[in-house]
């Protein structure tokens, strides 16, 4: 069974700092990769997704993620965070043979200090 | 466009009591998912419907959990009887098709507390 690991459970940054959140998965075949974000009091929203093609994916609000197949990784990055980026971030993987089933990581709670 | 609607948003019950959650997916979305999210963890799939058919319920604890999606639109998830360990957020999501790569849209969830 596939699994997803997010190594950073809690991250605290100051505004304008750069962000990188790690995500590793355990499935060896074709995958679709997602990052979801949950702002305080809101529901899960899609931040960005990778299906194929350019491994560097750009999403909303200045976020991007890079798919490195050899490392089974899909790390999320943002050059300069804002206070409004305070949220919980979830990496999710869909194995190519699993229909549309998503396996989520445990999440990373990001706090950005103003 | 209205998003995924769930009710109630919060529910507190005593153990051994029954509880039910309701979900109305985005109009036209034929695939519906129920997830459970424990505190400090990511969502875990309980059951997936394509139209009215449950196509993946391997993670649903069938001794106490049941779900239905009559007419292939809204859905109900039931727990009877509830246990302390069932305290979690129950999320509903929907997508247009079931094939991989289609974005799942999530509702706000129902936070269940079992005392």
gemmi code that builds the backbone of each chain (N, CA, C; Angstrom):
import gemmi

chains = {
    "A": [
        ("UNK", (0.845, -1.196, 0.000), (0.000, 0.000, 0.000), (0.882, 1.249, 0.000)),
        ("UNK", (0.398, 2.246, -0.679), (1.199, 3.471, -0.746), (1.111, 4.230, 0.563)),
        ("UNK", (2.149, 5.009, 0.854), (2.148, 5.854, 2.038), (2.798, 7.177, 1.682)),
        ("UNK", (2.479, 8.192, 2.466), (2.996, 9.536, 2.243), (3.553, 10.060, 3.557)),
        ("UNK", (4.758, 10.593, 3.504), (5.397, 11.115, 4.706), (5.662, 12.603, 4.575)),
        ("UNK", (5.244, 13.338, 5.575), (5.584, 14.746, 5.675), (6.417, 14.883, 6.949)),
        ("UNK", (7.665, 15.198, 6.775), (8.596, 15.096, 7.902), (8.472, 16.243, 8.881)),
        ("UNK", (8.048, 17.403, 8.412), (7.916, 18.555, 9.291), (6.490, 18.640, 9.784)),
        ("UNK", (6.279, 18.464, 11.065), (4.925, 18.543, 11.596), (4.522, 19.976, 11.903)),
        ("UNK", (5.484, 20.742, 12.403), (5.229, 22.144, 12.727), (6.394, 22.984, 12.207)),
        ("UNK", (6.047, 24.068, 11.535), (7.060, 24.998, 11.038), (6.648, 26.406, 11.436)),
        ("UNK", (7.598, 27.145, 11.972), (7.353, 28.549, 12.331), (8.335, 29.402, 11.561)),
        ("UNK", (7.829, 30.366, 10.829), (8.673, 31.264, 10.038), (8.259, 32.709, 10.263)),
        ("UNK", (9.161, 33.587, 9.996), (8.844, 35.015, 9.977), (8.441, 35.404, 8.564)),
        ("UNK", (7.645, 36.462, 8.462), (7.245, 36.932, 7.130), (8.477, 37.214, 6.274)),
        ("UNK", (8.353, 36.910, 4.998), (9.396, 37.095, 3.985), (10.417, 35.964, 3.973)),
        ("UNK", (10.344, 35.059, 4.933), (11.260, 33.915, 4.899), (10.839, 32.960, 3.789)),
        ("UNK", (11.786, 32.146, 3.352), (11.477, 31.150, 2.323), (10.966, 29.877, 2.996)),
        ("UNK", (10.123, 29.176, 2.250), (9.475, 27.986, 2.772), (9.780, 26.784, 1.902)),
        ("UNK", (10.068, 25.669, 2.529), (10.097, 24.397, 1.824), (9.553, 23.326, 2.751)),
        ("UNK", (8.490, 22.663, 2.328), (7.887, 21.572, 3.078), (8.127, 20.261, 2.339)),
        ("UNK", (8.620, 19.291, 3.072), (8.970, 18.026, 2.452), (7.794, 17.072, 2.332)),
        ("UNK", (7.798, 16.289, 1.255), (6.797, 15.247, 1.042), (7.466, 14.103, 0.313)),
        ("UNK", (7.395, 12.916, 0.877), (7.906, 11.718, 0.225), (6.817, 10.652, 0.193)),
        ("UNK", (6.793, 9.886, -0.871), (5.774, 8.844, -1.003), (6.465, 7.526, -1.292)),
        ("UNK", (5.717, 6.438, -1.182), (6.342, 5.117, -1.244), (5.913, 4.284, -2.445)),
        ("UNK", (5.186, 4.834, -3.382), (4.710, 4.042, -4.515), (5.658, 4.156, -5.685)),
        ("UNK", (6.006, 3.030, -6.323), (7.016, 3.026, -7.369), (6.508, 3.245, -8.781)),
        ("UNK", (5.217, 3.233, -8.984), (4.666, 3.376, -10.326), (4.273, 4.808, -10.628)),
        ("UNK", (3.416, 4.951, -11.618), (2.936, 6.274, -12.004), (2.084, 6.882, -10.897)),
        ("UNK", (2.331, 8.133, -10.594), (1.587, 8.810, -9.535), (1.086, 10.169, -9.999)),
        ("UNK", (0.008, 10.592, -9.397), (-0.448, 11.969, -9.477), (-0.256, 12.554, -8.087)),
        ("UNK", (0.214, 13.787, -8.018), (0.622, 14.369, -6.742), (-0.106, 15.675, -6.496)),
        ("UNK", (-0.458, 15.913, -5.258), (-1.248, 17.076, -4.884), (-0.716, 17.692, -3.599)),
        ("UNK", (-0.896, 19.001, -3.501), (-0.785, 19.688, -2.227), (-2.115, 20.380, -1.954)),
        ("UNK", (-2.657, 20.110, -0.761), (-3.870, 20.767, -0.308), (-3.509, 21.665, 0.870)),
        ("UNK", (-4.280, 22.719, 1.048), (-4.067, 23.644, 2.161), (-5.386, 23.810, 2.916)),
        ("UNK", (-5.275, 23.931, 4.226), (-6.452, 24.168, 5.052), (-6.170, 25.379, 5.921)),
        ("UNK", (-6.758, 26.518, 5.578), (-6.623, 27.726, 6.386), (-7.497, 27.583, 7.624)),
        ("UNK", (-7.150, 28.303, 8.688), (-7.922, 28.192, 9.943), (-9.410, 28.405, 9.708)),
        ("UNK", (-10.187, 27.428, 10.138), (-11.634, 27.538, 10.027), (-12.203, 27.284, 8.651)),
        ("UNK", (-11.356, 26.891, 7.708), (-11.833, 26.663, 6.349), (-11.635, 25.211, 5.946)),
        ("UNK", (-12.192, 24.862, 4.791), (-12.076, 23.489, 4.329), (-10.820, 23.299, 3.487)),
        ("UNK", (-10.476, 22.071, 3.241), (-9.328, 21.735, 2.414), (-9.505, 22.289, 0.999)),
        ("UNK", (-8.432, 22.918, 0.506), (-8.464, 23.473, -0.853), (-7.230, 23.014, -1.604)),
        ("UNK", (-7.379, 22.807, -2.896), (-6.246, 22.398, -3.710), (-5.305, 23.575, -3.934)),
        ("UNK", (-4.023, 23.341, -3.676), (-2.991, 24.361, -3.861), (-2.331, 24.191, -5.231)),
        ("UNK", (-1.982, 22.968, -5.555), (-1.403, 22.651, -6.854), (-1.413, 21.145, -7.057)),
        ("UNK", (-1.149, 20.731, -8.303), (-1.177, 19.306, -8.619), (-0.206, 19.002, -9.754)),
        ("UNK", (0.296, 17.782, -9.757), (1.164, 17.305, -10.815), (0.579, 16.013, -11.385)),
        ("UNK", (0.429, 15.992, -12.721), (-0.023, 14.787, -13.394), (1.066, 14.245, -14.304)),
        ("UNK", (1.664, 15.119, -15.096), (2.715, 14.705, -16.024), (3.370, 15.966, -16.566)),
        ("UNK", (4.451, 15.786, -17.341), (5.088, 16.927, -17.985), (6.122, 17.577, -17.090)),
        ("UNK", (6.178, 18.883, -17.141), (7.171, 19.653, -16.393), (7.076, 19.316, -14.910)),
        ("UNK", (8.190, 18.830, -14.336), (8.129, 18.428, -12.921), (8.031, 19.604, -11.955)),
        ("UNK", (8.236, 20.806, -12.445), (8.088, 21.992, -11.596), (6.686, 22.552, -11.836)),
        ("UNK", (5.887, 22.491, -10.807), (4.472, 22.864, -10.932), (4.229, 24.148, -10.147)),
        ("UNK", (3.548, 25.059, -10.765), (3.196, 26.307, -10.079), (1.716, 26.283, -9.703)),
        ("UNK", (1.444, 26.745, -8.489), (0.077, 26.763, -8.026), (-0.384, 28.168, -7.683)),
        ("UNK", (-1.411, 28.224, -6.853), (-1.958, 29.519, -6.471), (-1.106, 30.168, -5.397)),
        ("UNK", (-1.250, 31.471, -5.261), (-0.640, 32.249, -4.178), (0.876, 32.138, -4.141)),
        ("UNK", (1.514, 31.926, -5.283), (2.967, 31.934, -5.359), (3.639, 30.635, -4.949)),
        ("UNK", (2.865, 29.602, -4.687), (3.438, 28.319, -4.314), (3.874, 27.534, -5.553)),
        ("UNK", (4.881, 26.711, -5.369), (5.313, 25.796, -6.404), (5.791, 24.500, -5.757)),
        ("UNK", (5.846, 23.452, -6.554), (6.340, 22.177, -6.045), (7.113, 21.490, -7.154)),
        ("UNK", (8.098, 20.717, -6.750), (8.945, 20.014, -7.716), (8.853, 18.523, -7.493)),
        ("UNK", (8.514, 17.813, -8.545), (8.447, 16.363, -8.520), (9.819, 15.811, -8.899)),
        ("UNK", (10.448, 15.091, -7.970), (11.714, 14.430, -8.252), (11.467, 12.938, -8.149)),
        ("UNK", (11.326, 12.299, -9.301), (10.933, 10.896, -9.338), (11.953, 9.999, -8.648)),
        ("UNK", (13.238, 10.295, -8.841), (14.286, 9.447, -8.281), (14.316, 9.482, -6.766)),
        ("UNK", (13.769, 10.550, -6.208), (13.734, 10.690, -4.751), (12.338, 10.452, -4.180)),
        ("UNK", (11.378, 10.108, -5.030), (9.994, 9.904, -4.591), (9.533, 11.110, -3.764)),
        ("UNK", (9.858, 12.309, -4.246), (9.540, 13.494, -3.460), (8.733, 14.496, -4.265)),
        ("UNK", (7.993, 15.318, -3.546), (7.163, 16.373, -4.145), (7.112, 17.516, -3.132)),
        ("UNK", (8.224, 18.215, -2.984), (8.344, 19.249, -1.969), (7.668, 20.542, -2.399)),
        ("UNK", (7.068, 21.191, -1.440), (6.362, 22.457, -1.669), (7.275, 23.618, -1.307)),
        ("UNK", (7.269, 24.662, -2.127), (8.136, 25.809, -1.873), (7.392, 27.121, -2.090)),
        ("UNK", (7.867, 28.129, -1.368), (7.422, 29.499, -1.624), (8.578, 30.418, -1.246)),
        ("UNK", (8.984, 31.334, -2.131), (10.174, 32.153, -1.884), (10.035, 33.091, -0.691)),
        ("UNK", (8.806, 33.597, -0.479), (8.621, 34.597, 0.565), (7.214, 34.437, 1.150)),
        ("UNK", (7.142, 33.942, 2.369), (5.827, 33.678, 2.952), (5.214, 34.936, 3.550)),
        ("UNK", (3.900, 34.895, 3.663), (3.154, 35.984, 4.269), (2.389, 35.449, 5.468)),
        ("UNK", (1.967, 36.360, 6.330), (1.206, 35.966, 7.507), (-0.025, 35.159, 7.102)),
        ("UNK", (-0.617, 35.514, 5.955), (-1.830, 34.845, 5.486), (-1.580, 33.411, 5.024)),
        ("UNK", (-0.329, 33.003, 4.953), (-0.025, 31.612, 4.583), (-0.119, 30.674, 5.787)),
        ("UNK", (-0.364, 31.222, 6.957), (-0.549, 30.390, 8.140), (-1.699, 29.426, 7.892)),
        ("UNK", (-1.385, 28.134, 7.954), (-2.365, 27.109, 7.590), (-1.742, 25.744, 7.820)),
        ("UNK", (-2.531, 24.718, 7.546), (-1.996, 23.364, 7.556), (-1.933, 22.872, 6.114)),
        ("UNK", (-0.824, 22.251, 5.776), (-0.563, 21.830, 4.401), (-0.474, 20.313, 4.341)),
        ("UNK", (-1.191, 19.744, 3.376), (-1.228, 18.291, 3.220), (-0.761, 17.898, 1.831)),
        ("UNK", (0.159, 16.965, 1.800), (0.579, 16.351, 0.553), (-0.292, 15.113, 0.328)),
        ("UNK", (-0.667, 14.844, -0.908), (-1.502, 13.671, -1.207), (-1.041, 13.033, -2.502)),
        ("UNK", (-1.170, 11.725, -2.551), (-0.712, 10.954, -3.702), (-1.839, 10.074, -4.207)),
        ("UNK", (-1.957, 10.029, -5.505), (-2.868, 9.096, -6.156), (-2.040, 8.171, -7.022)),
        ("UNK", (-2.049, 6.890, -6.675), (-1.327, 5.915, -7.485), (-2.069, 5.709, -8.792)),
        ("UNK", (-1.333, 5.500, -9.847), (-1.938, 5.428, -11.177), (-2.970, 4.345, -11.343)),
        ("UNK", (-2.918, 3.321, -10.502), (-3.868, 2.215, -10.640), (-4.921, 2.208, -9.540)),
        ("UNK", (-5.086, 3.347, -8.865), (-5.982, 3.386, -7.708), (-7.204, 4.252, -7.951)),
        ("UNK", (-7.657, 4.342, -9.181), (-8.790, 5.204, -9.440), (-8.463, 6.608, -8.999)),
        ("UNK", (-9.356, 7.237, -8.271), (-9.094, 8.588, -7.794), (-8.871, 8.606, -6.289)),
        ("UNK", (-8.408, 7.496, -5.749), (-8.176, 7.422, -4.315), (-6.933, 8.219, -3.942)),
        ("UNK", (-7.059, 9.066, -2.941), (-5.943, 9.857, -2.450), (-5.438, 9.298, -1.127)),
        ("UNK", (-4.117, 9.231, -1.016), (-3.482, 8.926, 0.259), (-2.802, 10.196, 0.738)),
        ("UNK", (-3.163, 10.641, 1.928), (-2.660, 11.898, 2.466), (-1.501, 11.662, 3.419)),
        ("UNK", (-0.612, 12.644, 3.471), (0.381, 12.693, 4.524), (-0.247, 13.234, 5.799)),
        ("UNK", (0.541, 13.263, 6.864), (0.022, 13.684, 8.150), (-0.165, 15.183, 8.311)),
        ("UNK", (0.333, 15.951, 7.349), (0.145, 17.397, 7.404), (1.303, 18.118, 8.074)),
        ("UNK", (1.500, 19.368, 7.662), (2.470, 20.268, 8.284), (1.750, 21.536, 8.666)),
        ("UNK", (1.830, 21.875, 9.934), (1.186, 23.101, 10.403), (2.199, 24.231, 10.323)),
        ("UNK", (1.893, 25.214, 9.498), (2.782, 26.364, 9.299), (2.229, 27.575, 10.023)),
        ("UNK", (3.087, 28.197, 10.800), (2.727, 29.465, 11.431), (3.713, 30.519, 10.935)),
        ("UNK", (3.169, 31.601, 10.398), (4.003, 32.702, 9.934), (3.812, 33.872, 10.884)),
        ("UNK", (4.904, 34.314, 11.477), (4.842, 35.423, 12.432), (4.936, 36.742, 11.678)),
        ("UNK", (4.051, 37.687, 12.023), (4.090, 38.987, 11.313), (5.316, 39.801, 11.679)),
    ],
    "B": [
        ("UNK", (-20.973, 28.889, -7.895), (-21.259, 27.448, -7.768), (-21.125, 27.049, -6.303)),
        ("UNK", (-22.137, 26.389, -5.780), (-22.088, 25.964, -4.394), (-21.076, 24.842, -4.251)),
        ("UNK", (-20.402, 24.832, -3.100), (-19.428, 23.790, -2.837), (-20.093, 22.581, -2.230)),
        ("UNK", (-19.280, 21.695, -1.682), (-19.777, 20.516, -0.995), (-20.366, 20.957, 0.339)),
        ("UNK", (-21.583, 20.520, 0.603), (-22.279, 20.919, 1.817), (-22.342, 19.740, 2.777)),
        ("UNK", (-22.024, 19.997, 4.017), (-22.104, 18.954, 5.042), (-22.876, 19.480, 6.243)),
        ("UNK", (-23.596, 18.577, 6.877), (-24.251, 18.921, 8.136), (-24.364, 17.686, 9.011)),
        ("UNK", (-24.366, 17.872, 10.331), (-24.101, 19.142, 11.005), (-22.618, 19.480, 10.951)),
        ("UNK", (-22.252, 20.663, 11.375), (-20.836, 21.026, 11.426), (-20.179, 20.474, 12.681)),
        ("UNK", (-20.951, 20.386, 13.751), (-20.428, 19.865, 15.011), (-21.477, 18.945, 15.628)),
        ("UNK", (-20.972, 17.898, 16.297), (-21.877, 16.969, 16.958), (-21.171, 16.401, 18.179)),
        ("UNK", (-21.853, 16.488, 19.314), (-21.347, 15.894, 20.546), (-22.355, 14.858, 21.000)),
        ("UNK", (-21.889, 13.632, 21.193), (-22.777, 12.559, 21.630), (-22.079, 11.728, 22.692)),
        ("UNK", (-22.851, 10.964, 23.415), (-22.290, 10.032, 24.373), (-22.004, 8.711, 23.660)),
        ("UNK", (-21.021, 8.001, 24.186), (-20.691, 6.713, 23.577), (-21.914, 5.795, 23.614)),
        ("UNK", (-21.958, 4.936, 22.625), (-23.027, 3.971, 22.405), (-24.256, 4.582, 21.725)),
        ("UNK", (-24.248, 5.902, 21.537), (-25.350, 6.545, 20.829), (-25.104, 6.476, 19.321)),
        ("UNK", (-26.160, 6.534, 18.519), (-25.990, 6.598, 17.072), (-25.788, 8.044, 16.614)),
        ("UNK", (-25.183, 8.188, 15.438), (-24.991, 9.523, 14.866), (-24.977, 9.390, 13.343)),
        ("UNK", (-25.426, 10.424, 12.683), (-25.453, 10.412, 11.220), (-24.952, 11.737, 10.685)),
        ("UNK", (-24.242, 11.662, 9.573), (-23.712, 12.840, 8.902), (-24.275, 12.863, 7.488)),
        ("UNK", (-24.519, 14.064, 7.007), (-25.092, 14.222, 5.678), (-24.173, 15.026, 4.781)),
        ("UNK", (-24.152, 14.671, 3.513), (-23.304, 15.361, 2.540), (-24.050, 15.549, 1.230)),
        ("UNK", (-23.967, 16.762, 0.709), (-24.494, 17.047, -0.617), (-23.342, 17.498, -1.500)),
        ("UNK", (-22.982, 16.730, -2.519), (-21.809, 17.071, -3.328), (-22.094, 18.212, -4.296)),
        ("UNK", (-21.058, 18.639, -4.969), (-21.202, 19.650, -6.006), (-22.085, 19.079, -7.122)),
        ("UNK", (-22.991, 19.905, -7.605), (-23.923, 19.456, -8.638), (-23.186, 18.895, -9.849)),
        ("UNK", (-23.584, 17.693, -10.256), (-22.973, 17.075, -11.429), (-21.813, 16.161, -11.112)),
        ("UNK", (-21.293, 16.231, -9.886), (-20.181, 15.348, -9.511), (-20.727, 13.955, -9.229)),
        ("UNK", (-20.228, 12.970, -9.993), (-20.773, 11.631, -9.831), (-20.018, 10.809, -8.777)),
        ("UNK", (-18.863, 11.270, -8.362), (-18.065, 10.512, -7.393), (-18.060, 11.227, -6.053)),
        ("UNK", (-18.319, 10.476, -5.006), (-18.396, 11.041, -3.659), (-17.539, 10.213, -2.721)),
        ("UNK", (-16.852, 10.902, -1.822), (-15.925, 10.253, -0.898), (-16.272, 10.662, 0.527)),
        ("UNK", (-16.097, 9.731, 1.449), (-16.117, 10.040, 2.877), (-14.731, 9.739, 3.440)),
        ("UNK", (-14.188, 10.733, 4.144), (-12.891, 10.589, 4.810), (-13.076, 10.801, 6.308)),
        ("UNK", (-12.167, 10.234, 7.086), (-12.078, 10.531, 8.512), (-10.705, 11.137, 8.767)),
        ("UNK", (-10.710, 12.232, 9.517), (-9.456, 12.897, 9.850), (-9.316, 12.957, 11.354)),
        ("UNK", (-8.390, 12.172, 11.880), (-8.098, 12.220, 13.305), (-7.204, 13.413, 13.608)),
        ("UNK", (-7.223, 13.837, 14.842), (-6.474, 15.016, 15.256), (-4.988, 14.857, 14.941)),
        ("UNK", (-4.424, 15.823, 14.246), (-3.008, 15.800, 13.932), (-2.621, 14.878, 12.795)),
        ("UNK", (-3.601, 14.376, 12.069), (-3.320, 13.462, 10.964), (-4.005, 13.930, 9.682)),
        ("UNK", (-3.618, 13.319, 8.580), (-4.272, 13.625, 7.319), (-5.549, 12.815, 7.167)),
        ("UNK", (-6.400, 13.202, 6.230), (-7.644, 12.460, 5.991), (-7.361, 11.040, 5.514)),
        ("UNK", (-8.224, 10.109, 5.937), (-8.137, 8.718, 5.485), (-9.473, 8.334, 4.867)),
        ("UNK", (-9.402, 7.735, 3.692), (-10.614, 7.380, 2.975), (-11.384, 6.270, 3.696)),
        ("UNK", (-12.682, 6.494, 3.855), (-13.557, 5.458, 4.410), (-14.295, 4.719, 3.302)),
        ("UNK", (-14.864, 5.491, 2.366), (-15.667, 4.881, 1.326), (-15.749, 5.824, 0.137)),
        ("UNK", (-15.823, 5.237, -1.049), (-15.943, 6.019, -2.281), (-17.129, 5.502, -3.089)),
        ("UNK", (-17.936, 6.414, -3.586), (-19.092, 6.078, -4.412), (-18.885, 6.580, -5.832)),
        ("UNK", (-19.261, 5.759, -6.781), (-19.451, 6.210, -8.153), (-20.950, 6.135, -8.405)),
        ("UNK", (-21.560, 7.304, -8.569), (-23.016, 7.369, -8.608), (-23.562, 6.746, -7.321)),
        ("UNK", (-24.430, 5.763, -7.399), (-24.969, 5.211, -6.155), (-24.236, 3.958, -5.690)),
        ("UNK", (-23.192, 3.556, -6.421), (-22.499, 2.322, -6.098), (-21.251, 2.575, -5.260)),
        ("UNK", (-21.134, 1.856, -4.143), (-19.930, 1.924, -3.321), (-18.853, 1.078, -3.981)),
        ("UNK", (-17.807, 1.704, -4.506), (-16.781, 0.967, -5.246), (-15.521, 0.713, -4.441)),
        ("UNK", (-15.376, 1.370, -3.304), (-14.219, 1.149, -2.454), (-14.637, 1.425, -1.021)),
        ("UNK", (-14.895, 0.383, -0.252), (-15.271, 0.566, 1.161), (-14.393, -0.284, 2.063)),
        ("UNK", (-13.195, -0.591, 1.596), (-12.323, -1.493, 2.337), (-11.886, -0.923, 3.689)),
        ("UNK", (-11.897, 0.398, 3.838), (-11.478, 1.011, 5.091), (-12.644, 1.358, 6.005)),
        ("UNK", (-13.836, 1.014, 5.619), (-15.013, 1.335, 6.429), (-15.232, 0.238, 7.475)),
        ("UNK", (-15.221, 0.595, 8.760), (-15.473, -0.413, 9.818), (-16.926, -0.852, 9.765)),
        ("UNK", (-17.186, -1.934, 9.104), (-18.555, -2.279, 8.768), (-19.379, -2.789, 9.955)),
        ("UNK", (-18.730, -3.061, 11.069), (-19.510, -3.509, 12.211), (-20.335, -2.373, 12.816)),
        ("UNK", (-19.867, -1.140, 12.638), (-20.599, -0.035, 13.247), (-20.875, 1.117, 12.275)),
        ("UNK", (-20.179, 1.143, 11.171), (-20.340, 2.219, 10.201), (-21.167, 1.728, 9.004)),
        ("UNK", (-21.999, 2.608, 8.510), (-22.722, 2.323, 7.278), (-22.872, 3.611, 6.487)),
        ("UNK", (-23.028, 3.472, 5.203), (-23.189, 4.643, 4.357), (-24.146, 4.311, 3.238)),
        ("UNK", (-24.781, 5.339, 2.729), (-25.639, 5.149, 1.580), (-25.637, 6.396, 0.726)),
        ("UNK", (-25.909, 6.193, -0.539), (-25.994, 7.300, -1.487), (-27.145, 6.982, -2.436)),
        ("UNK", (-28.317, 7.145, -1.912), (-29.508, 6.867, -2.702), (-29.615, 7.890, -3.827)),
        ("UNK", (-30.018, 7.428, -4.996), (-30.224, 8.272, -6.177), (-28.925, 8.900, -6.675)),
        ("UNK", (-27.797, 8.498, -6.107), (-26.522, 8.951, -6.631), (-26.221, 10.419, -6.444)),
        ("UNK", (-26.868, 11.051, -5.466), (-26.591, 12.470, -5.229), (-26.047, 12.638, -3.815)),
        ("UNK", (-26.921, 12.985, -2.863), (-26.413, 13.185, -1.508), (-26.206, 11.845, -0.809)),
        ("UNK", (-25.487, 11.937, 0.292), (-25.061, 10.715, 0.973), (-25.162, 10.890, 2.475)),
        ("UNK", (-25.336, 9.779, 3.165), (-25.372, 9.762, 4.624), (-24.386, 8.735, 5.143)),
        ("UNK", (-23.624, 9.119, 6.146), (-22.706, 8.225, 6.842), (-23.220, 8.066, 8.270)),
        ("UNK", (-23.343, 6.827, 8.713), (-23.896, 6.572, 10.042), (-22.919, 5.764, 10.886)),
        ("UNK", (-22.931, 6.052, 12.171), (-22.170, 5.259, 13.134), (-23.147, 4.794, 14.211)),
        ("UNK", (-23.167, 3.486, 14.440), (-24.058, 2.959, 15.469), (-23.522, 1.634, 16.000)),
        ("UNK", (-23.127, 1.560, 17.263), (-23.050, 2.667, 18.216), (-21.690, 3.358, 18.156)),
        ("UNK", (-21.640, 4.610, 18.547), (-20.383, 5.353, 18.528), (-19.498, 4.940, 19.691)),
        ("UNK", (-18.202, 4.975, 19.457), (-17.209, 4.701, 20.487), (-16.335, 5.938, 20.672)),
        ("UNK", (-15.623, 5.979, 21.789), (-14.773, 7.136, 22.080), (-13.778, 7.388, 20.959)),
        ("UNK", (-13.248, 6.314, 20.387), (-12.250, 6.439, 19.330), (-12.788, 6.960, 18.017)),
        ("UNK", (-14.093, 7.148, 17.923), (-14.678, 7.683, 16.692), (-14.607, 9.199, 16.637)),
        ("UNK", (-14.176, 9.820, 17.727), (-14.046, 11.275, 17.729), (-13.051, 11.691, 16.658)),
        ("UNK", (-13.498, 12.514, 15.732), (-12.687, 12.909, 14.583), (-13.492, 13.908, 13.760)),
        ("UNK", (-12.877, 14.394, 12.693), (-13.603, 15.195, 11.712), (-13.930, 14.292, 10.524)),
        ("UNK", (-15.175, 14.278, 10.132), (-15.616, 13.457, 9.006), (-15.822, 14.370, 7.806)),
        ("UNK", (-15.032, 14.117, 6.780), (-15.007, 14.962, 5.594), (-15.697, 14.269, 4.431)),
        ("UNK", (-16.419, 15.053, 3.684), (-17.011, 14.564, 2.439), (-16.339, 15.319, 1.290)),
        ("UNK", (-16.104, 14.628, 0.216), (-15.514, 15.252, -0.974), (-16.224, 14.722, -2.207)),
        ("UNK", (-16.132, 15.465, -3.289), (-16.717, 14.982, -4.536), (-15.813, 15.339, -5.698)),
        ("UNK", (-15.940, 14.583, -6.766), (-15.203, 14.874, -7.989), (-16.084, 14.520, -9.175)),
        ("UNK", (-15.656, 15.023, -10.351), (-16.505, 14.856, -11.523), (-16.497, 13.416, -12.020)),
        ("UNK", (-15.330, 12.798, -12.005), (-15.224, 11.414, -12.438), (-14.296, 10.694, -11.481)),
        ("UNK", (-14.239, 9.411, -11.579), (-13.465, 8.639, -10.619), (-12.056, 8.371, -11.100)),
        ("UNK", (-11.779, 8.570, -12.384), (-10.450, 8.255, -12.882), (-9.425, 9.193, -12.281)),
        ("UNK", (-8.229, 8.717, -12.174), (-7.196, 9.425, -11.428), (-6.906, 10.789, -12.051)),
        ("UNK", (-6.609, 11.713, -11.215), (-6.219, 13.038, -11.663), (-7.305, 14.076, -11.573)),
        ("UNK", (-8.528, 13.663, -11.282), (-9.581, 14.655, -11.167), (-9.617, 15.194, -9.740)),
        ("UNK", (-9.633, 16.521, -9.643), (-9.551, 17.175, -8.344), (-10.735, 16.805, -7.475)),
        ("UNK", (-10.454, 16.535, -6.235), (-11.499, 16.311, -5.253), (-11.767, 17.618, -4.524)),
        ("UNK", (-13.025, 17.957, -4.385), (-13.446, 19.160, -3.682), (-14.015, 18.736, -2.325)),
        ("UNK", (-13.514, 19.377, -1.290), (-13.867, 18.971, 0.062), (-14.910, 19.899, 0.677)),
        ("UNK", (-15.741, 19.304, 1.513), (-16.659, 20.080, 2.323), (-15.985, 20.525, 3.611)),
        ("UNK", (-16.699, 21.271, 4.461), (-16.114, 21.805, 5.696), (-15.937, 20.754, 6.787)),
        ("UNK", (-16.587, 19.617, 6.640), (-16.437, 18.562, 7.624), (-17.430, 18.648, 8.767)),
        ("UNK", (-17.598, 17.513, 9.441), (-18.375, 17.440, 10.680), (-17.437, 16.993, 11.781)),
        ("UNK", (-17.319, 17.838, 12.803), (-16.455, 17.480, 13.933), (-17.284, 16.712, 14.943)),
        ("UNK", (-16.944, 15.440, 15.130), (-17.658, 14.583, 16.069), (-16.857, 14.415, 17.346)),
        ("UNK", (-17.513, 14.658, 18.462), (-16.919, 14.399, 19.775), (-17.780, 13.372, 20.481)),
        ("UNK", (-17.160, 12.266, 20.863), (-17.859, 11.210, 21.583), (-17.370, 11.226, 23.024)),
        ("UNK", (-18.296, 11.398, 23.966), (-17.912, 11.514, 25.384), (-18.299, 10.268, 26.168)),
    ],
}
model = gemmi.Model(1)
for chain_id, residues in chains.items():
    chain = gemmi.Chain(chain_id)
    for i, (resn, *xyz) in enumerate(residues, 1):
        res = gemmi.Residue()
        res.name, res.seqid = resn, gemmi.SeqId(i, " ")
        for name, pos in zip(("N", "CA", "C"), xyz):
            atom = gemmi.Atom()
            atom.name, atom.element = name, gemmi.Element(name[0])
            atom.pos, atom.b_iso = gemmi.Position(*pos), 0.0
            res.add_atom(atom)
        chain.add_residue(res)
    model.add_chain(chain)
structure = gemmi.Structure()
structure.add_model(model)
structure.setup_entities()
